[in-house]
Amino acid sequence: MLGVLYADTGRFRESEEHYRRALTILEARKAEFETRIARLLHGLSMMYAMASRKEDADATLAEAASIARRKIDTHTDMATILESYSSVLKKKGKTQEAEELRVEARRARVTAGLVIHAHSPF
């Protein structure tokens, strides 16, 4: 995705434009693409962090985490978003909420591992 490439080269304005364009397209069909929207918001928040836009990074990550919490039972990759947001909350001194998210993410990862092993013939 161009947003990632631009962010990696320090071209943050162009990166944000591409992230926003992708979000606009996906949000038109939000119900179908919620997990993709969460992933894009997570990427956008990382770009904001790289650009030293902490408030934007935190707000965007909070939005991604809100979606991730709803989708984690069926999309365990959402755990990464919850772990990222948990770190932000911990740095803000919101240790209880941070720990709840960390545990929720861990539970999803463990459950996914158990499901995979339960269906594996080996």
C-alpha positions as CSV (number, residue, x, y, z in Angstrom):
1,M,0.0,0.0,0.0
2,L,1.3,3.4,-0.9
3,G,0.5,4.9,2.5
4,V,3.0,2.5,4.1
5,L,5.7,3.2,1.5
6,Y,5.3,7.0,1.8
7,A,5.4,6.7,5.6
8,D,8.6,4.6,5.5
9,T,10.3,7.3,3.4
10,G,9.1,10.1,5.7
11,R,6.6,11.5,3.2
12,F,3.8,11.7,5.8
13,R,1.5,14.1,4.0
14,E,1.3,11.7,1.0
15,S,1.0,8.8,3.3
16,E,-2.0,10.3,5.1
17,E,-3.7,11.1,1.8
18,H,-3.4,7.4,0.7
19,Y,-4.6,6.1,4.0
20,R,-7.6,8.5,4.0
21,R,-8.5,7.6,0.4
22,A,-8.5,3.9,1.2
23,L,-10.6,4.6,4.3
24,T,-13.2,6.5,2.3
25,I,-13.5,3.7,-0.1
26,L,-13.9,1.0,2.6
27,E,-16.2,3.1,4.8
28,A,-18.8,3.3,2.0
29,R,-19.3,-0.4,2.7
30,K,-18.4,-0.5,6.3
31,A,-20.3,-3.6,7.3
32,E,-18.3,-5.7,4.8
33,F,-14.9,-4.2,5.5
34,E,-14.8,-3.4,9.2
35,T,-11.7,-5.5,9.9
36,R,-9.9,-3.9,7.0
37,I,-10.9,-0.5,8.3
38,A,-9.4,-1.4,11.7
39,R,-6.2,-2.5,10.0
40,L,-6.0,0.7,8.0
41,L,-6.7,2.8,11.1
42,H,-3.9,0.9,12.9
43,G,-1.5,1.7,10.1
44,L,-2.6,5.3,10.0
45,S,-2.0,5.6,13.7
46,M,1.5,4.2,13.3
47,M,2.2,6.7,10.6
48,Y,1.0,9.5,12.8
49,A,3.3,8.3,15.6
50,M,6.2,8.3,13.1
51,A,5.3,11.9,12.2
52,S,5.3,12.9,15.9
53,R,1.5,13.5,15.8
54,K,0.8,11.7,19.1
55,E,-2.7,13.0,19.7
56,D,-3.8,11.9,16.2
57,A,-2.0,8.6,16.6
58,D,-3.8,7.9,19.9
59,A,-7.2,8.9,18.7
60,T,-6.9,6.9,15.5
61,L,-5.7,3.8,17.4
62,A,-8.6,4.2,19.8
63,E,-11.0,4.0,16.8
64,A,-9.2,0.9,15.5
65,A,-9.3,-0.7,18.9
66,S,-13.1,-0.1,19.1
67,I,-13.6,-2.1,15.9
68,A,-11.0,-4.7,17.0
69,R,-12.9,-5.4,20.2
70,R,-16.0,-6.2,18.3
71,K,-14.2,-8.4,15.7
72,I,-11.6,-10.2,17.8
73,D,-13.7,-13.4,18.2
74,T,-13.7,-14.0,14.5
75,H,-10.5,-12.2,13.5
76,T,-7.7,-13.0,16.0
77,D,-5.3,-10.7,14.1
78,M,-7.2,-7.9,15.8
79,A,-5.3,-8.8,18.9
80,T,-2.3,-6.8,17.6
81,I,-4.4,-3.7,17.5
82,L,-5.6,-4.3,21.1
83,E,-2.1,-4.8,22.2
84,S,-1.0,-1.6,20.6
85,Y,-3.8,0.4,22.2
86,S,-3.1,-1.4,25.6
87,S,0.5,0.1,25.5
88,V,-0.9,3.5,24.8
89,L,-3.3,3.3,27.7
90,K,-0.6,2.0,30.0
91,K,1.6,5.0,29.1
92,K,-1.3,7.3,29.9
93,G,-1.6,5.7,33.4
94,K,-4.8,3.8,32.6
95,T,-3.4,0.6,33.8
96,Q,-6.7,-1.2,34.5
97,E,-8.1,-0.6,31.1
98,A,-4.7,-1.4,29.5
99,E,-4.6,-4.7,31.4
100,E,-8.1,-5.7,30.3
101,L,-7.2,-5.1,26.7
102,R,-4.0,-7.1,27.0
103,V,-5.8,-10.0,28.6
104,E,-8.5,-9.9,25.9
105,A,-5.8,-10.0,23.2
106,R,-4.0,-12.8,24.9
107,R,-7.2,-14.8,25.3
108,A,-7.9,-14.5,21.6
109,R,-4.4,-15.6,20.7
110,V,-4.6,-18.6,23.0
111,T,-8.0,-19.6,21.8
112,A,-6.9,-19.4,18.2
113,G,-3.9,-21.6,19.0
114,L,-6.0,-24.1,20.8
115,V,-8.5,-24.3,18.0
116,I,-5.8,-24.9,15.5
117,H,-4.2,-27.6,17.6
118,A,-7.6,-29.2,18.3
119,H,-8.2,-29.6,14.6
120,S,-4.7,-30.7,13.7
121,P,-4.1,-34.4,13.1
122,F,-0.5,-34.1,14.4
